[in-house]
């Protein structure tokens, strides 16, 4: 579990760095993967606040990915 949590955090942080460098749309895909990992962690922990905020992130990033097509 700890590995998944840290891996998702590193992936999500990498996506944020790509956003700062304006590397679009790769930043959206990378962040999407990180957020998906955190949703899974939230489900395993049964932590609804983590699930909620990351599902919102999935919706926002998913919309951006669709828009980029």
Secondary structure, DSSP 8 states (H G I E B T S, - for coil): -HHHHHHHHHHHHHHHHHHHTT-TTHHHHHHHHHHHHHHHHHHHHT-HHHHHHHHHHHHHHHHHHHHH-
